[in-house]
Structures are given as C-alpha cells and as structure tokens.
Amino acid sequence: MVRAYVLIQTEVGKAASVASKVAEISGVVRAEDVTGPYDVIVQAEADSVDELGRMVVSKVQLIEGITRTLTCPVVKL
C-alpha cells in the first residue's frame, strides 16, 4: 500500500468545491481545504506508485478549478 499527500492549488474561491469533488474519488482518504500556499490537502492511498500516479493525473488533475498539484509519497525512514 502506498500513501501520499497531494497538495493542491486552486483558482480563487474554488477550494471548498475542489475538496468536495476530490473527496469522492476512490482512494482518497481525506480532502480538506486549508490556508497557506496550498488550498486543499488530500490524503490518498493506492496499491502501487503507478496506481497513485494514475489517480492523480487521470482523476484529481481533471477537476475544474485545480491549477497545480504536488504529490508527496509517504516514506518510512
């Protein structure tokens, strides 16, 4: 199981709607709108890094109002 945090920047005023739509995607554990340089932070899980990448590129990034994403896989050090 691969876990990651996806940091999302949105168009002005779109954070709440983006968080709501992202939360509906299979594999998304949590999606919350936040303040700071990013507008939404998503916790996601997938069976592999490839599956995680496909989720972000083919589902998350297609949501209207998203301008940029940064995916941060969780590592165990």
N, CA, C and O atoms as a Maestro MAE file, in Angstrom:
{
 s_m_m2io_version
 :::
 2.0.0
}

f_m_ct {
 s_m_title
 :::
 protein
 m_atom[308] {
  # First column is atom index #
  i_m_mmod_type
  r_m_x_coord
  r_m_y_coord
  r_m_z_coord
  i_m_residue_number
  s_m_chain_name
  s_m_pdb_residue_name
  s_m_pdb_atom_name
  i_m_atomic_number
  :::
  1 25 0.846 -1.179 0.000 1 A "MET " " N  " 7
  2 3 0.000 0.000 0.000 1 A "MET " " CA " 6
  3 2 0.891 1.242 0.000 1 A "MET " " C  " 6
  4 15 1.816 1.353 0.805 1 A "MET " " O  " 8
  5 25 0.608 2.156 -0.895 2 A "VAL " " N  " 7
  6 3 1.326 3.426 -0.995 2 A "VAL " " CA " 6
  7 2 0.400 4.526 -0.502 2 A "VAL " " C  " 6
  8 15 -0.757 4.616 -0.914 2 A "VAL " " O  " 8
  9 25 0.922 5.354 0.379 3 A "ARG " " N  " 7
  10 3 0.161 6.510 0.860 3 A "ARG " " CA " 6
  11 2 0.862 7.772 0.405 3 A "ARG " " C  " 6
  12 15 2.082 7.792 0.246 3 A "ARG " " O  " 8
  13 25 0.084 8.830 0.194 4 A "ALA " " N  " 7
  14 3 0.666 10.105 -0.219 4 A "ALA " " CA " 6
  15 2 -0.233 11.247 0.198 4 A "ALA " " C  " 6
  16 15 -1.427 11.076 0.443 4 A "ALA " " O  " 8
  17 25 0.372 12.407 0.272 5 A "TYR " " N  " 7
  18 3 -0.370 13.646 0.450 5 A "TYR " " CA " 6
  19 2 -0.274 14.395 -0.865 5 A "TYR " " C  " 6
  20 15 0.811 14.535 -1.430 5 A "TYR " " O  " 8
  21 25 -1.402 14.875 -1.351 6 A "VAL " " N  " 7
  22 3 -1.437 15.645 -2.586 6 A "VAL " " CA " 6
  23 2 -1.808 17.074 -2.205 6 A "VAL " " C  " 6
  24 15 -2.891 17.330 -1.679 6 A "VAL " " O  " 8
  25 25 -0.893 17.997 -2.477 7 A "LEU " " N  " 7
  26 3 -1.109 19.411 -2.171 7 A "LEU " " CA " 6
  27 2 -1.653 20.063 -3.431 7 A "LEU " " C  " 6
  28 15 -1.082 19.914 -4.511 7 A "LEU " " O  " 8
  29 25 -2.755 20.784 -3.293 8 A "ILE " " N  " 7
  30 3 -3.457 21.324 -4.456 8 A "ILE " " CA " 6
  31 2 -3.606 22.830 -4.348 8 A "ILE " " C  " 6
  32 15 -4.005 23.359 -3.311 8 A "ILE " " O  " 8
  33 25 -3.277 23.511 -5.438 9 A "GLN " " N  " 7
  34 3 -3.576 24.938 -5.569 9 A "GLN " " CA " 6
  35 2 -4.790 25.054 -6.478 9 A "GLN " " C  " 6
  36 15 -4.913 24.334 -7.470 9 A "GLN " " O  " 8
  37 25 -5.687 25.976 -6.124 10 A "THR " " N  " 7
  38 3 -6.917 26.147 -6.895 10 A "THR " " CA " 6
  39 2 -7.070 27.586 -7.356 10 A "THR " " C  " 6
  40 15 -6.346 28.481 -6.920 10 A "THR " " O  " 8
  41 25 -8.020 27.784 -8.240 11 A "GLU " " N  " 7
  42 3 -8.411 29.141 -8.598 11 A "GLU " " CA " 6
  43 2 -9.046 29.787 -7.364 11 A "GLU " " C  " 6
  44 15 -9.541 29.090 -6.478 11 A "GLU " " O  " 8
  45 25 -9.028 31.099 -7.312 12 A "VAL " " N  " 7
  46 3 -9.588 31.829 -6.175 12 A "VAL " " CA " 6
  47 2 -11.059 31.446 -5.983 12 A "VAL " " C  " 6
  48 15 -11.850 31.449 -6.926 12 A "VAL " " O  " 8
  49 25 -11.395 31.119 -4.743 13 A "GLY " " N  " 7
  50 3 -12.778 30.806 -4.394 13 A "GLY " " CA " 6
  51 2 -13.222 29.393 -4.726 13 A "GLY " " C  " 6
  52 15 -14.401 29.077 -4.569 13 A "GLY " " O  " 8
  53 25 -12.316 28.530 -5.180 14 A "LYS " " N  " 7
  54 3 -12.695 27.176 -5.599 14 A "LYS " " CA " 6
  55 2 -12.276 26.079 -4.617 14 A "LYS " " C  " 6
  56 15 -12.572 24.908 -4.854 14 A "LYS " " O  " 8
  57 25 -11.601 26.425 -3.532 15 A "ALA " " N  " 7
  58 3 -11.039 25.406 -2.638 15 A "ALA " " CA " 6
  59 2 -12.108 24.465 -2.085 15 A "ALA " " C  " 6
  60 15 -11.920 23.248 -2.107 15 A "ALA " " O  " 8
  61 25 -13.206 24.993 -1.598 16 A "ALA " " N  " 7
  62 3 -14.233 24.144 -0.989 16 A "ALA " " CA " 6
  63 2 -14.844 23.182 -2.001 16 A "ALA " " C  " 6
  64 15 -15.049 22.008 -1.695 16 A "ALA " " O  " 8
  65 25 -15.136 23.671 -3.205 17 A "SER " " N  " 7
  66 3 -15.745 22.785 -4.208 17 A "SER " " CA " 6
  67 2 -14.738 21.745 -4.690 17 A "SER " " C  " 6
  68 15 -15.112 20.597 -4.933 17 A "SER " " O  " 8
  69 25 -13.466 22.127 -4.833 18 A "VAL " " N  " 7
  70 3 -12.439 21.165 -5.237 18 A "VAL " " CA " 6
  71 2 -12.281 20.088 -4.169 18 A "VAL " " C  " 6
  72 15 -12.232 18.903 -4.499 18 A "VAL " " O  " 8
  73 25 -12.203 20.471 -2.911 19 A "ALA " " N  " 7
  74 3 -12.053 19.494 -1.826 19 A "ALA " " CA " 6
  75 2 -13.224 18.522 -1.816 19 A "ALA " " C  " 6
  76 15 -13.036 17.323 -1.613 19 A "ALA " " O  " 8
  77 25 -14.409 19.024 -2.030 20 A "SER " " N  " 7
  78 3 -15.611 18.185 -2.042 20 A "SER " " CA " 6
  79 2 -15.567 17.183 -3.192 20 A "SER " " C  " 6
  80 15 -15.886 16.010 -3.001 20 A "SER " " O  " 8
  81 25 -15.181 17.626 -4.367 21 A "LYS " " N  " 7
  82 3 -15.117 16.737 -5.533 21 A "LYS " " CA " 6
  83 2 -13.990 15.713 -5.407 21 A "LYS " " C  " 6
  84 15 -14.167 14.548 -5.762 21 A "LYS " " O  " 8
  85 25 -12.836 16.143 -4.904 22 A "VAL " " N  " 7
  86 3 -11.706 15.223 -4.733 22 A "VAL " " CA " 6
  87 2 -12.056 14.139 -3.715 22 A "VAL " " C  " 6
  88 15 -11.661 12.986 -3.884 22 A "VAL " " O  " 8
  89 25 -12.788 14.494 -2.668 23 A "ALA " " N  " 7
  90 3 -13.150 13.539 -1.618 23 A "ALA " " CA " 6
  91 2 -13.962 12.368 -2.162 23 A "ALA " " C  " 6
  92 15 -13.990 11.304 -1.543 23 A "ALA " " O  " 8
  93 25 -14.614 12.541 -3.293 24 A "GLU " " N  " 7
  94 3 -15.447 11.491 -3.884 24 A "GLU " " CA " 6
  95 2 -14.639 10.457 -4.680 24 A "GLU " " C  " 6
  96 15 -15.180 9.419 -5.061 24 A "GLU " " O  " 8
  97 25 -13.368 10.723 -4.933 25 A "ILE " " N  " 7
  98 3 -12.539 9.832 -5.741 25 A "ILE " " CA " 6
  99 2 -12.125 8.609 -4.926 25 A "ILE " " C  " 6
  100 15 -11.711 8.726 -3.773 25 A "ILE " " O  " 8
  101 25 -12.243 7.446 -5.537 26 A "SER " " N  " 7
  102 3 -11.823 6.211 -4.890 26 A "SER " " CA " 6
  103 2 -10.326 6.270 -4.602 26 A "SER " " C  " 6
  104 15 -9.533 6.603 -5.483 26 A "SER " " O  " 8
  105 25 -9.945 5.949 -3.378 27 A "GLY " " N  " 7
  106 3 -8.545 6.007 -2.965 27 A "GLY " " CA " 6
  107 2 -8.218 7.234 -2.141 27 A "GLY " " C  " 6
  108 15 -7.175 7.290 -1.488 27 A "GLY " " O  " 8
  109 25 -9.102 8.219 -2.167 28 A "VAL " " N  " 7
  110 3 -8.895 9.423 -1.351 28 A "VAL " " CA " 6
  111 2 -9.445 9.145 0.043 28 A "VAL " " C  " 6
  112 15 -10.622 8.828 0.210 28 A "VAL " " O  " 8
  113 25 -8.578 9.269 1.034 29 A "VAL " " N  " 7
  114 3 -8.946 9.025 2.425 29 A "VAL " " CA " 6
  115 2 -9.555 10.286 3.035 29 A "VAL " " C  " 6
  116 15 -10.525 10.220 3.789 29 A "VAL " " O  " 8
  117 25 -8.971 11.431 2.697 30 A "ARG " " N  " 7
  118 3 -9.419 12.702 3.263 30 A "ARG " " CA " 6
  119 2 -9.022 13.820 2.324 30 A "ARG " " C  " 6
  120 15 -7.956 13.776 1.711 30 A "ARG " " O  " 8
  121 25 -9.877 14.823 2.210 31 A "ALA " " N  " 7
  122 3 -9.574 16.023 1.428 31 A "ALA " " CA " 6
  123 2 -10.083 17.225 2.218 31 A "ALA " " C  " 6
  124 15 -11.273 17.325 2.519 31 A "ALA " " O  " 8
  125 25 -9.180 18.124 2.547 32 A "GLU " " N  " 7
  126 3 -9.550 19.273 3.372 32 A "GLU " " CA " 6
  127 2 -9.025 20.567 2.772 32 A "GLU " " C  " 6
  128 15 -7.900 20.621 2.274 32 A "GLU " " O  " 8
  129 25 -9.853 21.617 2.824 33 A "ASP " " N  " 7
  130 3 -9.363 22.917 2.385 33 A "ASP " " CA " 6
  131 2 -8.610 23.558 3.546 33 A "ASP " " C  " 6
  132 15 -9.025 23.473 4.702 33 A "ASP " " O  " 8
  133 25 -7.505 24.194 3.212 34 A "VAL " " N  " 7
  134 3 -6.596 24.758 4.214 34 A "VAL " " CA " 6
  135 2 -6.171 26.154 3.779 34 A "VAL " " C  " 6
  136 15 -6.488 26.589 2.672 34 A "VAL " " O  " 8
  137 25 -5.456 26.851 4.649 35 A "THR " " N  " 7
  138 3 -4.888 28.152 4.296 35 A "THR " " CA " 6
  139 2 -3.388 27.978 4.089 35 A "THR " " C  " 6
  140 15 -2.796 27.001 4.549 35 A "THR " " O  " 8
  141 25 -2.788 28.925 3.400 36 A "GLY " " N  " 7
  142 3 -1.352 28.859 3.132 36 A "GLY " " CA " 6
  143 2 -1.090 28.809 1.647 36 A "GLY " " C  " 6
  144 15 -1.949 29.196 0.854 36 A "GLY " " O  " 8
  145 25 0.092 28.337 1.251 37 A "PRO " " N  " 7
  146 3 0.431 28.321 -0.172 37 A "PRO " " CA " 6
  147 2 -0.405 27.313 -0.976 37 A "PRO " " C  " 6
  148 15 -0.515 27.439 -2.196 37 A "PRO " " O  " 8
  149 25 -0.986 26.326 -0.306 38 A "TYR " " N  " 7
  150 3 -1.874 25.368 -0.963 38 A "TYR " " CA " 6
  151 2 -3.278 25.564 -0.418 38 A "TYR " " C  " 6
  152 15 -3.462 26.029 0.707 38 A "TYR " " O  " 8
  153 25 -4.258 25.208 -1.224 39 A "ASP " " N  " 7
  154 3 -5.655 25.443 -0.866 39 A "ASP " " CA " 6
  155 2 -6.367 24.188 -0.378 39 A "ASP " " C  " 6
  156 15 -7.313 24.271 0.405 39 A "ASP " " O  " 8
  157 25 -5.913 23.027 -0.838 40 A "VAL " " N  " 7
  158 3 -6.510 21.745 -0.457 40 A "VAL " " CA " 6
  159 2 -5.380 20.760 -0.215 40 A "VAL " " C  " 6
  160 15 -4.410 20.719 -0.972 40 A "VAL " " O  " 8
  161 25 -5.507 19.961 0.847 41 A "ILE " " N  " 7
  162 3 -4.567 18.875 1.104 41 A "ILE " " CA " 6
  163 2 -5.359 17.577 1.120 41 A "ILE " " C  " 6
  164 15 -6.386 17.457 1.788 41 A "ILE " " O  " 8
  165 25 -4.846 16.600 0.357 42 A "VAL " " N  " 7
  166 3 -5.526 15.319 0.189 42 A "VAL " " CA " 6
  167 2 -4.633 14.210 0.723 42 A "VAL " " C  " 6
  168 15 -3.432 14.187 0.452 42 A "VAL " " O  " 8
  169 25 -5.218 13.295 1.477 43 A "GLN " " N  " 7
  170 3 -4.517 12.073 1.870 43 A "GLN " " CA " 6
  171 2 -5.074 10.966 0.984 43 A "GLN " " C  " 6
  172 15 -6.285 10.750 0.950 43 A "GLN " " O  " 8
  173 25 -4.202 10.267 0.271 44 A "ALA " " N  " 7
  174 3 -4.635 9.239 -0.673 44 A "ALA " " CA " 6
  175 2 -3.872 7.942 -0.453 44 A "ALA " " C  " 6
  176 15 -2.762 7.936 0.080 44 A "ALA " " O  " 8
  177 25 -4.491 6.844 -0.876 45 A "GLU " " N  " 7
  178 3 -3.868 5.529 -0.795 45 A "GLU " " CA " 6
  179 2 -4.082 4.796 -2.111 45 A "GLU " " C  " 6
  180 15 -5.112 4.963 -2.764 45 A "GLU " " O  " 8
  181 25 -3.106 3.986 -2.495 46 A "ALA " " N  " 7
  182 3 -3.207 3.164 -3.701 46 A "ALA " " CA " 6
  183 2 -2.360 1.915 -3.505 46 A "ALA " " C  " 6
  184 15 -1.524 1.848 -2.603 46 A "ALA " " O  " 8
  185 25 -2.588 0.938 -4.354 47 A "ASP " " N  " 7
  186 3 -1.838 -0.316 -4.247 47 A "ASP " " CA " 6
  187 2 -0.400 -0.182 -4.725 47 A "ASP " " C  " 6
  188 15 0.463 -0.950 -4.301 47 A "ASP " " O  " 8
  189 25 -0.125 0.788 -5.609 48 A "SER " " N  " 7
  190 3 1.229 0.963 -6.132 48 A "SER " " CA " 6
  191 2 1.470 2.428 -6.469 48 A "SER " " C  " 6
  192 15 0.532 3.223 -6.524 48 A "SER " " O  " 8
  193 25 2.722 2.776 -6.690 49 A "VAL " " N  " 7
  194 3 3.064 4.143 -7.091 49 A "VAL " " CA " 6
  195 2 2.437 4.455 -8.443 49 A "VAL " " C  " 6
  196 15 1.966 5.570 -8.671 49 A "VAL " " O  " 8
  197 25 2.430 3.470 -9.343 50 A "ASP " " N  " 7
  198 3 1.822 3.689 -10.654 50 A "ASP " " CA " 6
  199 2 0.326 3.994 -10.529 50 A "ASP " " C  " 6
  200 15 -0.186 4.901 -11.185 50 A "ASP " " O  " 8
  201 25 -0.363 3.233 -9.686 51 A "GLU " " N  " 7
  202 3 -1.800 3.459 -9.495 51 A "GLU " " CA " 6
  203 2 -2.044 4.834 -8.875 51 A "GLU " " C  " 6
  204 15 -2.988 5.530 -9.248 51 A "GLU " " O  " 8
  205 25 -1.201 5.213 -7.945 52 A "LEU " " N  " 7
  206 3 -1.316 6.535 -7.330 52 A "LEU " " CA " 6
  207 2 -1.140 7.626 -8.391 52 A "LEU " " C  " 6
  208 15 -1.912 8.583 -8.438 52 A "LEU " " O  " 8
  209 25 -0.137 7.477 -9.227 53 A "GLY " " N  " 7
  210 3 0.095 8.444 -10.295 53 A "GLY " " CA " 6
  211 2 -1.078 8.539 -11.247 53 A "GLY " " C  " 6
  212 15 -1.462 9.633 -11.660 53 A "GLY " " O  " 8
  213 25 -1.653 7.390 -11.601 54 A "ARG " " N  " 7
  214 3 -2.821 7.400 -12.492 54 A "ARG " " CA " 6
  215 2 -3.992 8.114 -11.850 54 A "ARG " " C  " 6
  216 15 -4.715 8.852 -12.520 54 A "ARG " " O  " 8
  217 25 -4.189 7.899 -10.539 55 A "MET " " N  " 7
  218 3 -5.287 8.565 -9.834 55 A "MET " " CA " 6
  219 2 -5.116 10.084 -9.898 55 A "MET " " C  " 6
  220 15 -6.067 10.808 -10.190 55 A "MET " " O  " 8
  221 25 -3.911 10.555 -9.628 56 A "VAL " " N  " 7
  222 3 -3.665 11.998 -9.610 56 A "VAL " " CA " 6
  223 2 -3.819 12.593 -11.006 56 A "VAL " " C  " 6
  224 15 -4.471 13.624 -11.173 56 A "VAL " " O  " 8
  225 25 -3.226 11.955 -11.998 57 A "VAL " " N  " 7
  226 3 -3.237 12.516 -13.357 57 A "VAL " " CA " 6
  227 2 -4.599 12.376 -14.032 57 A "VAL " " C  " 6
  228 15 -5.059 13.311 -14.688 57 A "VAL " " O  " 8
  229 25 -5.250 11.225 -13.882 58 A "SER " " N  " 7
  230 3 -6.475 10.997 -14.645 58 A "SER " " CA " 6
  231 2 -7.757 11.332 -13.900 58 A "SER " " C  " 6
  232 15 -8.831 11.361 -14.501 58 A "SER " " O  " 8
  233 25 -7.659 11.582 -12.607 59 A "LYS " " N  " 7
  234 3 -8.873 11.917 -11.852 59 A "LYS " " CA " 6
  235 2 -8.749 13.258 -11.135 59 A "LYS " " C  " 6
  236 15 -9.571 14.150 -11.345 59 A "LYS " " O  " 8
  237 25 -7.738 13.408 -10.299 60 A "VAL " " N  " 7
  238 3 -7.618 14.632 -9.497 60 A "VAL " " CA " 6
  239 2 -7.360 15.846 -10.387 60 A "VAL " " C  " 6
  240 15 -8.064 16.850 -10.280 60 A "VAL " " O  " 8
  241 25 -6.372 15.766 -11.253 61 A "GLN " " N  " 7
  242 3 -5.990 16.943 -12.032 61 A "GLN " " CA " 6
  243 2 -7.048 17.384 -13.038 61 A "GLN " " C  " 6
  244 15 -6.967 18.494 -13.564 61 A "GLN " " O  " 8
  245 25 -8.024 16.549 -13.313 62 A "LEU " " N  " 7
  246 3 -9.084 16.911 -14.259 62 A "LEU " " CA " 6
  247 2 -10.228 17.694 -13.625 62 A "LEU " " C  " 6
  248 15 -11.129 18.156 -14.325 62 A "LEU " " O  " 8
  249 25 -10.196 17.844 -12.310 63 A "ILE " " N  " 7
  250 3 -11.271 18.562 -11.626 63 A "ILE " " CA " 6
  251 2 -11.158 20.055 -11.921 63 A "ILE " " C  " 6
  252 15 -10.085 20.649 -11.820 63 A "ILE " " O  " 8
  253 25 -12.281 20.635 -12.284 64 A "GLU " " N  " 7
  254 3 -12.322 22.059 -12.622 64 A "GLU " " CA " 6
  255 2 -11.936 22.901 -11.407 64 A "GLU " " C  " 6
  256 15 -12.424 22.666 -10.302 64 A "GLU " " O  " 8
  257 25 -11.062 23.877 -11.619 65 A "GLY " " N  " 7
  258 3 -10.640 24.785 -10.559 65 A "GLY " " CA " 6
  259 2 -9.253 24.493 -10.028 65 A "GLY " " C  " 6
  260 15 -8.681 25.317 -9.314 65 A "GLY " " O  " 8
  261 25 -8.690 23.323 -10.364 66 A "ILE " " N  " 7
  262 3 -7.332 22.987 -9.915 66 A "ILE " " CA " 6
  263 2 -6.328 23.605 -10.878 66 A "ILE " " C  " 6
  264 15 -6.442 23.460 -12.095 66 A "ILE " " O  " 8
  265 25 -5.340 24.297 -10.313 67 A "THR " " N  " 7
  266 3 -4.301 24.903 -11.151 67 A "THR " " CA " 6
  267 2 -2.969 24.179 -11.044 67 A "THR " " C  " 6
  268 15 -2.163 24.231 -11.973 67 A "THR " " O  " 8
  269 25 -2.721 23.498 -9.914 68 A "ARG " " N  " 7
  270 3 -1.437 22.817 -9.732 68 A "ARG " " CA " 6
  271 2 -1.554 21.783 -8.618 68 A "ARG " " C  " 6
  272 15 -2.288 21.977 -7.648 68 A "ARG " " O  " 8
  273 25 -0.815 20.672 -8.771 69 A "THR " " N  " 7
  274 3 -0.757 19.670 -7.707 69 A "THR " " CA " 6
  275 2 0.698 19.319 -7.416 69 A "THR " " C  " 6
  276 15 1.569 19.451 -8.276 69 A "THR " " O  " 8
  277 25 0.939 18.876 -6.205 70 A "LEU " " N  " 7
  278 3 2.244 18.385 -5.791 70 A "LEU " " CA " 6
  279 2 1.983 17.112 -4.972 70 A "LEU " " C  " 6
  280 15 1.345 17.166 -3.921 70 A "LEU " " O  " 8
  281 25 2.479 15.973 -5.459 71 A "THR " " N  " 7
  282 3 2.248 14.703 -4.782 71 A "THR " " CA " 6
  283 2 3.451 14.352 -3.925 71 A "THR " " C  " 6
  284 15 4.585 14.336 -4.403 71 A "THR " " O  " 8
  285 25 3.193 14.071 -2.652 72 A "CYS " " N  " 7
  286 3 4.252 13.766 -1.689 72 A "CYS " " CA " 6
  287 2 4.027 12.357 -1.120 72 A "CYS " " C  " 6
  288 15 3.254 12.196 -0.176 72 A "CYS " " O  " 8
  289 25 4.692 11.336 -1.681 73 A "PRO " " N  " 7
  290 3 4.532 9.977 -1.150 73 A "PRO " " CA " 6
  291 2 5.100 9.885 0.267 73 A "PRO " " C  " 6
  292 15 6.100 10.523 0.596 73 A "PRO " " O  " 8
  293 25 4.446 9.089 1.085 74 A "VAL " " N  " 7
  294 3 4.890 8.864 2.457 74 A "VAL " " CA " 6
  295 2 5.991 7.810 2.436 74 A "VAL " " C  " 6
  296 15 5.836 6.773 1.791 74 A "VAL " " O  " 8
  297 25 7.102 8.058 3.132 75 A "VAL " " N  " 7
  298 3 8.192 7.091 3.232 75 A "VAL " " CA " 6
  299 2 8.420 6.759 4.705 75 A "VAL " " C  " 6
  300 15 8.132 7.561 5.593 75 A "VAL " " O  " 8
  301 25 8.935 5.583 4.933 76 A "LYS " " N  " 7
  302 3 9.283 5.159 6.297 76 A "LYS " " CA " 6
  303 2 10.797 5.190 6.415 76 A "LYS " " C  " 6
  304 15 11.481 4.378 5.791 76 A "LYS " " O  " 8
  305 25 11.332 6.116 7.206 77 A "LEU " " N  " 7
  306 3 12.777 6.256 7.364 77 A "LEU " " CA " 6
  307 2 13.268 5.543 8.604 77 A "LEU " " C  " 6
  308 15 14.465 5.559 8.892 77 A "LEU " " O  " 8
  :::
 }
 m_bond[307] {
  # First column is bond index #
  i_m_from
  i_m_to
  i_m_order
  :::
  1 1 2 1
  2 2 3 1
  3 3 4 2
  4 3 5 1
  5 5 6 1
  6 6 7 1
  7 7 8 2
  8 7 9 1
  9 9 10 1
  10 10 11 1
  11 11 12 2
  12 11 13 1
  13 13 14 1
  14 14 15 1
  15 15 16 2
  16 15 17 1
  17 17 18 1
  18 18 19 1
  19 19 20 2
  20 19 21 1
  21 21 22 1
  22 22 23 1
  23 23 24 2
  24 23 25 1
  25 25 26 1
  26 26 27 1
  27 27 28 2
  28 27 29 1
  29 29 30 1
  30 30 31 1
  31 31 32 2
  32 31 33 1
  33 33 34 1
  34 34 35 1
  35 35 36 2
  36 35 37 1
  37 37 38 1
  38 38 39 1
  39 39 40 2
  40 39 41 1
  41 41 42 1
  42 42 43 1
  43 43 44 2
  44 43 45 1
  45 45 46 1
  46 46 47 1
  47 47 48 2
  48 47 49 1
  49 49 50 1
  50 50 51 1
  51 51 52 2
  52 51 53 1
  53 53 54 1
  54 54 55 1
  55 55 56 2
  56 55 57 1
  57 57 58 1
  58 58 59 1
  59 59 60 2
  60 59 61 1
  61 61 62 1
  62 62 63 1
  63 63 64 2
  64 63 65 1
  65 65 66 1
  66 66 67 1
  67 67 68 2
  68 67 69 1
  69 69 70 1
  70 70 71 1
  71 71 72 2
  72 71 73 1
  73 73 74 1
  74 74 75 1
  75 75 76 2
  76 75 77 1
  77 77 78 1
  78 78 79 1
  79 79 80 2
  80 79 81 1
  81 81 82 1
  82 82 83 1
  83 83 84 2
  84 83 85 1
  85 85 86 1
  86 86 87 1
  87 87 88 2
  88 87 89 1
  89 89 90 1
  90 90 91 1
  91 91 92 2
  92 91 93 1
  93 93 94 1
  94 94 95 1
  95 95 96 2
  96 95 97 1
  97 97 98 1
  98 98 99 1
  99 99 100 2
  100 99 101 1
  101 101 102 1
  102 102 103 1
  103 103 104 2
  104 103 105 1
  105 105 106 1
  106 106 107 1
  107 107 108 2
  108 107 109 1
  109 109 110 1
  110 110 111 1
  111 111 112 2
  112 111 113 1
  113 113 114 1
  114 114 115 1
  115 115 116 2
  116 115 117 1
  117 117 118 1
  118 118 119 1
  119 119 120 2
  120 119 121 1
  121 121 122 1
  122 122 123 1
  123 123 124 2
  124 123 125 1
  125 125 126 1
  126 126 127 1
  127 127 128 2
  128 127 129 1
  129 129 130 1
  130 130 131 1
  131 131 132 2
  132 131 133 1
  133 133 134 1
  134 134 135 1
  135 135 136 2
  136 135 137 1
  137 137 138 1
  138 138 139 1
  139 139 140 2
  140 139 141 1
  141 141 142 1
  142 142 143 1
  143 143 144 2
  144 143 145 1
  145 145 146 1
  146 146 147 1
  147 147 148 2
  148 147 149 1
  149 149 150 1
  150 150 151 1
  151 151 152 2
  152 151 153 1
  153 153 154 1
  154 154 155 1
  155 155 156 2
  156 155 157 1
  157 157 158 1
  158 158 159 1
  159 159 160 2
  160 159 161 1
  161 161 162 1
  162 162 163 1
  163 163 164 2
  164 163 165 1
  165 165 166 1
  166 166 167 1
  167 167 168 2
  168 167 169 1
  169 169 170 1
  170 170 171 1
  171 171 172 2
  172 171 173 1
  173 173 174 1
  174 174 175 1
  175 175 176 2
  176 175 177 1
  177 177 178 1
  178 178 179 1
  179 179 180 2
  180 179 181 1
  181 181 182 1
  182 182 183 1
  183 183 184 2
  184 183 185 1
  185 185 186 1
  186 186 187 1
  187 187 188 2
  188 187 189 1
  189 189 190 1
  190 190 191 1
  191 191 192 2
  192 191 193 1
  193 193 194 1
  194 194 195 1
  195 195 196 2
  196 195 197 1
  197 197 198 1
  198 198 199 1
  199 199 200 2
  200 199 201 1
  201 201 202 1
  202 202 203 1
  203 203 204 2
  204 203 205 1
  205 205 206 1
  206 206 207 1
  207 207 208 2
  208 207 209 1
  209 209 210 1
  210 210 211 1
  211 211 212 2
  212 211 213 1
  213 213 214 1
  214 214 215 1
  215 215 216 2
  216 215 217 1
  217 217 218 1
  218 218 219 1
  219 219 220 2
  220 219 221 1
  221 221 222 1
  222 222 223 1
  223 223 224 2
  224 223 225 1
  225 225 226 1
  226 226 227 1
  227 227 228 2
  228 227 229 1
  229 229 230 1
  230 230 231 1
  231 231 232 2
  232 231 233 1
  233 233 234 1
  234 234 235 1
  235 235 236 2
  236 235 237 1
  237 237 238 1
  238 238 239 1
  239 239 240 2
  240 239 241 1
  241 241 242 1
  242 242 243 1
  243 243 244 2
  244 243 245 1
  245 245 246 1
  246 246 247 1
  247 247 248 2
  248 247 249 1
  249 249 250 1
  250 250 251 1
  251 251 252 2
  252 251 253 1
  253 253 254 1
  254 254 255 1
  255 255 256 2
  256 255 257 1
  257 257 258 1
  258 258 259 1
  259 259 260 2
  260 259 261 1
  261 261 262 1
  262 262 263 1
  263 263 264 2
  264 263 265 1
  265 265 266 1
  266 266 267 1
  267 267 268 2
  268 267 269 1
  269 269 270 1
  270 270 271 1
  271 271 272 2
  272 271 273 1
  273 273 274 1
  274 274 275 1
  275 275 276 2
  276 275 277 1
  277 277 278 1
  278 278 279 1
  279 279 280 2
  280 279 281 1
  281 281 282 1
  282 282 283 1
  283 283 284 2
  284 283 285 1
  285 285 286 1
  286 286 287 1
  287 287 288 2
  288 287 289 1
  289 289 290 1
  290 290 291 1
  291 291 292 2
  292 291 293 1
  293 293 294 1
  294 294 295 1
  295 295 296 2
  296 295 297 1
  297 297 298 1
  298 298 299 1
  299 299 300 2
  300 299 301 1
  301 301 302 1
  302 302 303 1
  303 303 304 2
  304 303 305 1
  305 305 306 1
  306 306 307 1
  307 307 308 2
  :::
 }
}
